[in-house]
Amino acid sequence: MVMPDELSHLGDHGFDRIKRAGPVDLGYSEAEPLYQEGLAIRKQLLGETHPDVATSLNNLALLYFNQDLVENAMLLVEQALNMIGQLLGNDHPSTQTLRKNLDIVKASMREN
């Protein structure tokens, strides 16, 4: 299980790296249902508003971002950011990482 503090590492190794690398097809169509299932399982076991649910939302957003489904990614990152902000506060590193992820997604939308 991913702990809330582990969220802080997702921005550094996720959205930034993918933004630099560009879209690549690495079997994402097979991964998407697994990410969605993982999200559903976490919601069922942990409740709708748990930090691990926010992690799953961010991970699915990262998958969408990598496929240039930027609008889908933005919606999920916004959900994760709202959730983590309420749970952990605006100054928590996880909240700051998700805010950074949202900024990256928004910048990508402006570029396209």
C-alpha positions in Angstrom: 0.0 0.0 0.0 1.3 3.5 -0.9 1.6 5.8 2.0 0.7 9.5 1.6 4.3 10.6 1.8 5.2 8.4 -1.2 2.9 10.7 -3.3 5.7 13.3 -3.1 7.8 11.1 -5.4 5.3 10.7 -8.1 5.6 14.2 -9.6 9.4 14.0 -9.8 9.4 10.7 -11.6 6.1 10.9 -13.4 4.6 13.9 -15.1 8.0 15.7 -15.5 9.7 12.7 -17.1 6.8 12.0 -19.4 6.5 15.6 -20.5 10.2 15.5 -21.6 9.9 12.1 -23.3 6.7 12.6 -25.1 4.0 10.1 -25.9 4.9 6.4 -26.3 2.7 3.4 -26.7 3.8 0.9 -24.1 0.7 -1.2 -23.8 -1.4 1.5 -22.1 -4.6 0.1 -23.4 -3.9 -3.0 -21.4 -2.9 -1.0 -18.4 -5.9 1.3 -18.2 -8.4 -1.3 -17.0 -5.9 -2.5 -14.4 -5.4 1.1 -13.1 -9.2 1.6 -13.0 -9.7 -1.7 -11.2 -7.0 -0.7 -8.6 -8.8 2.6 -8.1 -12.1 0.9 -7.6 -10.6 -1.6 -5.1 -9.0 1.1 -3.1 -12.3 3.1 -3.0 -14.1 0.0 -1.9 -11.6 -1.0 0.8 -10.5 2.4 2.0 -13.4 4.7 1.3 -13.8 7.4 -1.3 -11.5 9.9 0.5 -8.3 8.1 1.5 -4.8 9.2 0.5 -4.2 5.9 -1.4 -7.3 6.7 -3.5 -5.7 10.0 -4.4 -2.5 8.0 -5.4 -4.6 5.8 -7.7 -6.2 8.9 -9.2 -2.8 10.4 -9.8 -1.4 7.2 -11.3 -4.4 6.9 -13.7 -3.9 10.6 -14.6 -0.3 9.9 -15.4 -1.3 7.0 -17.7 -3.7 9.4 -19.5 -1.2 12.1 -19.7 1.3 9.8 -21.3 -1.3 9.0 -24.0 -1.9 12.7 -24.6 -5.4 12.4 -23.0 -4.6 15.6 -21.2 -8.2 16.6 -20.4 -8.8 13.3 -18.7 -5.6 13.6 -16.8 -6.4 17.1 -15.6 -9.8 16.0 -14.2 -8.2 13.2 -12.2 -5.3 15.3 -10.9 -7.8 17.9 -9.8 -9.8 15.3 -7.9 -6.6 13.9 -6.3 -5.4 17.5 -5.4 -8.8 18.4 -3.8 -8.8 15.2 -1.9 -5.2 15.4 -0.6 -5.6 19.1 0.2 -8.6 18.4 2.4 -7.0 15.4 4.0 -3.4 16.5 4.5 -3.6 20.3 4.1 -2.3 22.7 1.5 1.3 22.7 2.7 1.8 19.0 2.7 4.4 17.7 0.2 1.9 15.5 -1.4 -0.5 18.4 -2.0 2.4 20.4 -3.4 3.4 17.6 -5.8 -0.2 17.2 -7.0 -0.4 21.0 -7.6 2.8 20.8 -9.6 1.3 17.9 -11.6 -1.7 20.0 -12.3 0.4 22.9 -13.5 2.3 20.5 -15.8 -1.0 19.2 -17.3 -2.4 22.7 -17.7 0.9 23.8 -19.4 0.6 20.9 -21.8 -2.9 21.8 -22.7 -1.8 25.4 -23.6 1.0 23.9 -25.8 -1.4 21.8 -27.8 
